[in-house]
């Protein structure tokens, strides 16, 4: 089968490899669509924390089951599915609390023992496989995974008030966090981005304000919008220098700042606002299984995210797609690879 490997920094090759052999508790999926994620871009650029070349890209996937292991009971050949792409060790303190996202020995696609999803076939244990409805496109099935990231970010918030939330960065995860915030009942959602296309997308999908930090003072605009009080929460979905300071400056006293963006380089952070205003800072690492279940339910019940799919490309065009996302050479939110 064909698979897209990152073989060196900013270099992808299509290789012929063996189809994965499935275990008794696994299914074999004929891959239909995969998504290019920001973490794939980190891998492509050589900045990923633990995935290093040569490795098959990808973890966002949808496809059709073509083979099942002898112990599989939940699925049959022909089922249309997506995959929650991490497997906990089942023994550590975090697995005991159903926090597989924090498992110290978890396995993910593209790490030893599990192939990435940018391949013609992909194997997965049935426990992390989820059906997608017959009326749901494979593209929408692929978006369950990044939507789960957004659902988890919103679920991590503990401030009870839902008047105003600010989402800093309106790429794929930022826009999906907008969707998740709307579903959670936030009354006013403010989004920022440096790309006008992304701001227009945020406005189209319900943002009360869509602000370009290169053109306006975001903190001033948020304070003005909230009559000087500040937002209840800010979610950081981009990695610009100073963005955490911006977040802490625009939330209210006892507000919260959440960081979803995988910022792999050190950036300066002024802690004064956190102390003076008793602001809580939290991280949101991928998702818990319950978040994936919720995201899957939202999409299976008809949540339409097709606006966010801005490019469809072939497996052979994977490197080109990564360059588009990296250099913003086109208006881009989510690039789908059709395998």
N, C-alpha and C positions, 0 to 999 in steps of 0.2 A: 504494500500500500504506500501511498504518498504521504509525507509528513513535512511540515515546515519547521526547519531548525534554525535557531540563531546559532551561527557557527563562530562568530566573532563580533566585535563591537560594530553595530550598524550594518551587519551582513546576515542575510537570510538565504538559506539554500533549501531546495525541495529535494528530499532524499527518498529512496525506496527502502522500506523496512518491513519487517514481519508484522502481520496482523497480531495484536495482543491475544495471548491465550487466556481464557477466562477461568477463574476458580469456580468452585461449586456454588458459591453464594453471589456470583457476579453475572452481569448481563453484558453482551457485546452490542454496542450501538453503532449503527452506520451513521456517521456524522453528516448532518445536512447544513447547519449554519454554526459559525462560531463568531464571537465578538472580539475585537481588539480592545484591550483594557489598558489603562494607564500603567498597571504593573508590567504588562507586556512591553510597554515602551521603556520602562526602567531596565528590563532584561535586555532589550535591544540596544540600549545606550551603555550597558555595563554598570548600572548603578543599583541593580536589584540587591536587596539585602542577603538573599540566600540562593537565588537561582542564577547559575552561571553557565555560559556556553561551554560545550555544545549541548543544547537542550531544545526539546519541542516546545513551541509557544502554546499559550492559551489555557483557559479554564472556564470560559463561558461557552456553553454548548447546548445544542438541541439536535435531536435525531430520532431514528427509528431502531427499535430493538430487532436484531436479526438472529440472536442466539441467546439462550439462557442456560445457566448452570443447573445441575440436577437438584440443588436445594432451593432454588428460587421459586417462591410461591406468589409473589405480588404482581408479577408481570408475565406477559406472553409475547411471543414473536409478533411483530407488527405494531406494538404499542409505541406511541409517540411520546418522547420523554425529554426532560432536562435533568441536570445533575447538580447536587450541592457538592462543590468540589473540594471538600476536605474531610479527612477521616482521622478521628482521634484515636489515641492509644487505648482508651477505655479504662485506664488504670490510674492516671494522675489525678491530683485534687481538682483540676479544672474539668476534666471529663466527668468526674463524680458529680459536678454541679451543672452538667449539660453545657459547659462552656468550651465546646470543641474548638472554637476560634482561638482560644488561649492555650490549648494543649501544647505541652512542651515537646512532644514527640509526634505531632500530627503529620500526616502525609497529604500532599497536595499534588495536582497535576504538574508535571515538569520537574518533579523531585525524584530521587532514587526510588524505584519500585512502582512508579505510576507515570504513564506517558502523558504528555500535554494533549490538548484537544484539537490543535491544528493538524489533524490527521484524518484519513478516510474512515478509520474505525477507532473507537475508544471504549475501554472497559471500565466498569464501575460496580461496586457492591450494591445490591438491590436496596439496602438501607438508606442510600444517599441519592436514589433515583426517584423522580417525581413525574407523574403523567402530565401531559399538556393536552387540552381538549382538542377534539377533532376539528373544531371551528377556529382554533388558535393557530396562527402561522408559526413556523419554526423560528422566524426572526423574533416574534414576541416571546417565544419560549426561551430564546437565548438571553433576553433581557431580564428574566427572572433573577439571575444571579446579581447583576449590578443593582437592580431594584432592592434586593435584600440588603445590600450595603446601606442604602439610603434608609430603609425601614429600621435597621439596627441603630443608625445614628440618631434618628428621632426617638427611638425607644430608650436610648441612654439618657435622655433629658429628664431631670427630676424636678425642675421648676414647674409648678402646677399651672401658672398663668399661660394662656395661649393667645395673647394679644398680638405680639410682634416678634417675628423671627427673621434674622438676617442670614442669608446664605452667601458666603464669600467665595466666588468662583462658580461659574455656570456652565461647566463642561458636562460630561455625561452624569457624573455622580451629583454634581450640584443641581442639575435640572431634575434628576430623579429624587433628590432630597426635597425639592420644591413639591413634587407630586406626593411624596410621603407626608410632608408637612400639611398639605391640603387635606389629605385623607385623615390625618390626626386631629384636624379641627383648628389649626392656626388661622386667626382672622386676617392678619396682615403679614405678607411674606415679601421681603425685600431681597433682591438678588443683585450681585455685582459681577462684572466681567470686563475684560478689555476688548473683547470682540463684539461688534455690534450685532452680528448674526445671533450669537448666544443670548444677548440681551433681548433681542426681538423674540426669540424662542421663549425666554422666561416670561415676558409680558403676555405672549399668546397663551401661555399655560397658567396664568393667574397671578403673576407677581404684581404687587401693588406699586412697587417702584423697581426700575431696572437701571442701575447706576454704573457708569464707567469711571473707575478710580483714577484714570489718567486725565479725566475731564472735570470731575467734580470732587469736592471734599465729602467722602462717603460718611464720615463721622458726623459732620455738620448736617447733612441731609437726613440722616437717621434721627438725630436729636430733634431736628425741626419737625419731622414726621410724627414723632412721639411726644411732642410738646415738652421737650427737654428731658424727659425721663430716661430714654434709652430703651433698647430692645430687651425682651426677656432673655433671648438666647441668640448667639451667633454660632454658625457652623462653618468651619474653615474647610473648603473643598478645593483649595489651590495652594501652591507653595511659594508665593511671592515673598521676598524679604519684607519684613514689617507687617505681615498680614495678621500675625497673632496680636501685635500691639494695636492694630486697627480694630480687631475684634474686641479686645478688652476695653477699648475706648468708647465703643458704641453700645455696650450692654449696660443695663441699669445696675444699681447696687443690688447685690445678692443675685445677680443674673448668672448665666452660664456661658462658657465658651467650649465648644466641642471641636476636636480636630479629627477629620476623616482623611484628609490628604496624607499620602505617604511622602512626607518631606524628608528626602534622604540626605540633604545637606544641612549643616548647622545654620540656623538663622538667629539673629539677635532677638531677645524677648525682654522687655522691660516689665519687671514683676510688680511695679508699684501699684498699678490699677487693681491687680488681683488682691493685694493686701488692703489697700485703702477702701475699696468698694466691696470687699468680701466676695469676690467673683470666684466661682468654681470652674476649674479647667478639667476636661475629661477627654479621653481618646475613645475612638470607636474603631475596633479592629474587625474587619469583614462583617460577620454576622453569626448569630446563634441559629440553631436549627429552627427555632420558633419563628425567627425573622424570615428565613427562607420559605417556610410553610406559608406565612402570611403573604409574602410577595408572589408566590405561586398561585395562591387563592385570588389575589387581586387581578392577576393577568388572566387566569382561567375564567374569572367572572366578567371579563370583557374590557379591562383597562386598556385603553388604546394609546400606545407609545410610538406609533409608526412615524410621527414627526421627527423623533429623535434619531431615526436611522437615516443618515445623510449620504452614505456611500455603500454600495454593494460591489464586492470584488471577488476575484477567484483566488484559490489557494496560491497559484503562481504569482499573484500580485501582492502577496503579504508584505514584502519589503517596501513596496510602493505605498501601501496603506499605512505602514508604520511611519514612513517619512511624511506623509500627509498630516498625520496626527502630531508628529513632532514639530514640524515646521509651520503648521496651520496654513498650508499652501492653498487650501480650499475652505469653504464654510464646512465645518465638521463638528458633529457631536459624537455619533456612534458609527463606526465602520463595521459592517458585517461581511465576513468572508463566507462565500457559498462554496462548500466543499463538493 
